[in-house]
Amino acid sequence: MHDVSGPTLGDLSEGEILRRIFPLLPESYATIVGPGDDCAVVKAPDARMVVTTDMMVQGPDFRLEYSSGYDLGFKAAATNLSDVAAMGARPSSLIVALAAPASTPIALVEEFARGLREACDELAPGCGVVGGDLSTSSVLTIAVTALGDLEGREPILRSGAQVGDQIAVAGVLGYAAVGLAELFAGKLETGHPNALAAQLRPRSPIALGKAAALAGATAGLDVSDSLVMDAGRIARESKVVLRLNEDALDGEAATLAIEVGIDASTARQAILFGGEDHALLMTFPAGATLPEGFRSIGRVDAVEDGLDPHVNLGGAPVPENGWNPFTGWNGVTS
């Protein structure tokens, strides 16, 4: 665990804990009634609201010997903000629930709140925490629900990809998987800083979700489990083939390999089958100009007779390896 000192959660009342945390949390532009009542009240000017939730559990999702409280707050916000952005919405509010052992230092929870604030300030200005819950647990458990405003736009769904569309991505690929391998190898202090940061504090290009919607994106999601696994979800929902450009991905792998000092084969595995970078994967009409920050990595094709929708690379279907919450990572090696 990162060095924290002072009183623990068990030394303080719930009211004292909340009085320490509330001033550290970011405020939402959508707040009408904030923390303090049984429910928050938030604005919904579009009359529709994008809603998502994500959990982080100590053990399968993070380890305190790697992650500081700040890291956990930043990542908990970023992973939810990226889901809202992938729908083409503007993140407006977060609801945060935290269950922790009584022995948890209050300093860790305060750092967690600071991480939430700085992630919102940096990635989604105006988004803030409007409420949540605090409880005890044998392991530290974080649950965040995020709300987003479509601002009059239609949501970007996984089911809208059309034959002929171009496939594009914004954000980094493979870095978080490399960072995870370095953490498992005991390289918290000596690993590549960009890879470690991508794993511990992912910086998804949140603003590009709205940009993609305005540019006519037809389908999309955030790359949380792996490029291939998440592209496969678009393929199935849209009943198409997502044909990835081998040259483009080899170029991505070469850049990653050179920057972090790994071989090209390992870099390629990380890009295809690693996750947690929280890049935005979108499809756009063939003639559309990609928003700045997106790069083309393939095209959408029709499904051939006798085949199911799938991801294709190098002329063949690609196994959908990646993150499974019950089995861990598949197909990624250090």
N, C-alpha and C positions, 0 to 999 in steps of 0.2 A: 504494500500500500504506500502511496505517496505520503510524505511526512506532513501530518496534520496534528495539531495539539489543541489543548483546551477542553472544555466540557463536551460530553457526549449527549446524544439524543435522550438517553435514559436519565441524565442529570437535570433535564429541563422539562417544563410542562409544554403541552402542545401549543398553548397560546404564546409562550416565550419563544418557541421555535419559529412560529409563523411571524412574530414581530421582528425577528432577525431576518427572515427570508423576504417578506413582502417588499421592503424598500429596494431590494436588489433586483427584482424582476422587471422585465420590460413592459411598458404600457402599450396597449393596442389602440390603434386609431378608431377601431370599431366599438370600443367600450361605451356602454351607457351606464351599466352598473357593474363594477368590478368585484374583486374578491372581498368577502365579508358577509355576504348573504348566502342563503341556501343555493342560489343559482346566480350566475352572471347574466347580464342582459347585453346583447351585442347587436349592432346594426346589421341588417341584411338588405341593402339597397336594391340588390338584383332580384329579391324575392326568392332566390335559390341560394343554396349554400353547399360548397364542396366540403366534405367531412372525411377525415381519415384518422386512423390510430395505429400506433406502433409501440411495441414493448421492447425493453432491454433488460435482460436478466443476468445477474452476476453469475459467471460460469460459462454458459453457452454463448453469450453475446459480448461480454467484456470481463476483464480481470483487473482488480484494483492494483496489482503490481505493475500494470501497464498504464492504466488510465487515471488521471487526476479527476477530482470533482469537476473542475473546469472542462476537461475533455468530455466527460459524460454529459454535462449540460449542453455543450456545443453540439455534440453528435445527436443527442436526443431531439434537439430542435431541428437540425439540418435534415435528418432522415424523414421527418414529417413534412417540413417545408418543401422538400423535393417532390413528394407525392402530390401536394397541392399544385406546385408549378407544372408537373407533368400533365395535369388536367387543363392547363391554360389559365388557371385562376391566380388571383393575388392573395397570398396568405394574410389573414387578418388576425387570428386569435389562436392561442394555445391553451389547452387545459392539461395540467400536469399532475399526475399522481405518483407519489413516492412512498414505497414501503422499504424500511431499513431496520437492521438490528439495533437494539437499544445502545449497543456499544459504539455505534457510528459517531465519529466526531462531528459536532455541529459545524466545524470549519469546513469539512468536506461538503456538507449540504449548502453552505454559503457559497463555496466555490462553484458548485453545481448551478446555483441561481445566477451567478455571474456569467457562466458559460452560456446559459440560456439567453441572457440579455445580449451578450456580444454576438451570438449567432444571429439573433433577430436583427440587431442593429446593422450588422454587416451584410447579411444575405437577403433580408426582407424587411427593410425599414418600415416602421409603422405597425408591424405585427408584434403582439405582446401576449403575456400570460393573463388570462381573465379569471382563473380559478383552478381548483384541483382538490387533492386529498392527500393526507399524510397518515401512514399506518406503520405497523411493525411487521417484520418478516425475518426469517432466518437468513435470507440472502437479500442483498440490495436489488430492488426491482423498480424499474421506471416505466411508466405508461404515459404516453403523450397523445392527446387528441388535437388535431389541427383543423381549423376552419378556414375556408377561402371564399373569396368573392369573385364571381365570374364577370362582373362589371358589364353585363349585357351580352357577353360572348357565349357561344355554344361550347360545352365542355369538349375537350379532346379525349376521345375514347380509344380503347384498344381495338375496336371493331371497325374502324373507318378506313383502313388502308386499302388502296385501289391498285389494280394491275397497272404498271407503268410508273407508279410513284417512285420518288427517290427516297432512300433511307439516309438519315443524317443523325449525327450525335453532337452534343455540346457537353463540354466538361472532359475530365481525364478518364482514361480507361486503364485498368491494370495496376495502378499505383497502390490502391488500398490492399490488394491481394499480396503484393510484394511487401508492403508494410507489415501485414499480418505474419507473413513468413519470417520476417526479420524479428518481430516480437517473440515468436515461438522459438527462434534461434538465440534468444537472449541478447538481442542487439538494440535494446531500448535506447542506450546512450550512443551507440556506434552505427546504427542503421542510417540509411539515406533519409535526410530530413523531409523531403517531399513525399516519400513513400510512407513514412511514419505519420506525417500530418494527414495524408489522405485517409489513413485507417482510423486515426484517433479523433480527427476534427475535419470531417469531409466538408468541402466547400462546393456544394452543388450550385450551378449557375441558375439560381432561382428566377431572376428577372427574365431569363430567356424563355420561360414557359409562356408568359404573356406574349413575348415577341413571336414565338412559334404560332400561337393562336392567331395573331394578327396577320401573319404571313400565310395562313391557310393550311396549317398542319392538319392532316387527315387522321392520324392515329399517333399514340405515344404513351410512354410510361418512363419511370426513372429506373436506371440500371442499379438494382440493389442486390440481386441474386447472382447474376452474370449476364454478360452481353447476349450470349447464345440462349440462355434460359428465358430471359425477358423478351428477346426478339421472338422466341417461339410462342410466347403468349399473344403477341400481336398477330403472328401468323395464324394461330388457331382461331382467335376471335374474329379475324377478318377473312378467314378461309382463303389464304393466299400463301405464297412462298416468299420468304424474305431472303433474297440472294445477296450475301455479303461479298464485297469486293476484296478478293484476296490480296491484291497489290496494295490497296489502301490499308488493310489491317497489318500487312507485313511492314509497311512504313511506320505505322503506329508502334509495332513491336520493336522495330529497330531504334526508334527514338527513345522508347522506354528502356531498352537494354543499355544503350549508351549512357543515358542519364544516371541510372541507378546502379550500373555495373554488374549486370547479369547477362547470361547468354540469351541469344535471340529465341531459342526454343522455349525457355522458361518465361520470357516476356510474352510470347505468343499465347502460352497457356494462361497467363494471368489476364491478358486482354479478353480472351474468349470465355474463360470459365471462372474468373475472379469476380468478386462483387464489391459492394459497399463504397464505390466511388460516388455513387448517386449522380451519375451523368444523366442527361436527358436524351432519350432515344425517340426520334420522331420520324414520321413519314410525311412527305410533302408532294403536291402535284408535280408532275415531270417538268413543267415549264416554270415553276415557281423559283424566285430568287431566295436562296436560303438566308435567314437572318444572320447578321454578323455574330460569330461565335459558334455557328454550326458548321460541320464539315461532312461531306458526302462519304458514305461507306457502303453503298449498294443500291439495289433497286428491288421493287416488288414485282413478282412474276405470278402468272397463273399456276394453279396446281395441275400437274400432269395426271392423266388418267391412271388410276390404280394407286396413286400416292395420297397421303394425307398432307394437310398443311404442315410446313416445316421450315427450318432454317437451313439454307444451302450455302456451302463454302467449297470452292474448288470443284464444283460440279456434283457434289454429293451431299446428302443430308448430314447434319452435324449432331452428335449426341448432346442432349440438353443437360450437361453437367453444370453444377453451381452449388449454391447454398440450399441446404435442406435443414430446417430448424430441429429435426429429430435425428439427423445423421451427421450434420456438420457439412464441411466442404467436400465436394467431389471433384476430382479432375484438376486440382491445383496443388502443385508441390513446391517446396521451398528450394 
